[in-house]
């Protein structure tokens, strides 16, 4: 087993360390790379969990401790230490303001950002958008203004206003006037609501009406966690529609009320950890369109 890296994952509130370890079996065949939380390393249970019978710790009361010690000592001298941010938005890094997005940042170089698979479309480097590099700033501005040509102005203007408000939230909050609302887009089936929202959200990545970041099929806690990670960015929660099941209707109403309270007053329910210490609150840090 060879330690490769220690990755510090930072979402702006919680900081967790992850150890990255490579391995080979006795025949020299590579084993899958292991990512384990730092507090799980010393128990050595990760060996069987990740490598099953391909890796076996020899018997003996102190063998496990010796392996742990050797891997730890090699890691102390050789591992690469990196910080990986797991949220979007403004962050001071090395004394400079930077705007984070999936895969990088605006304002500083050599920054690693990984939002996870559910939010990986939030990219500002044009990945996945054909012809992006050929677009000038003027062409981009004209494309934005032309949104009102494919939908009513009373729909386009609030969407664009909320979209462009998102990256200002950090600095508005510093002056005590953070946005305290969620925009609600209402229309009948087939009126292209999701498409309109995808056009707006595409200022922050490559989205379609079928790839919006959240929907009312998700749980309220799942949506609120995404709203926490999407700092200074818009989140679209799609598909709040009538249902015949009374239980499902109550669930959707509860989710809608939870989101309305969360974005209306920026509040987050207080929680305690298993050791009875207070858990860090994770309120929404962006703007929402439902």
Buried (B, 14 or more C-beta within 10 A) or exposed (E): BEBBBBBBBBBBEEEBBBBBBBBEEEEEEEBEEBEBEEEEBEEBEBBEEBBEEBBEEEEEEEEBEEBBEEBEEEBEEEBEEBEBBBBBBBBEBEEEBBBBBBBBBBBBEEBBBBBEEEBBBBBBBBBEEEEEEEEEEEEEEEEBEEBBEEBEEEBBEBBBEBBBBBBBBBEEBEEEEBBEEBBEBEEEEEEBBBEBBBBBBBBBBBBEBEEBBBBBEBEBEEBBBBBBBBBBBBBBBBBBEEEEEEEEEEBBEEBBEBBBBBBBEBEBEEEEEEEEEEBEEBBBBBBBBB
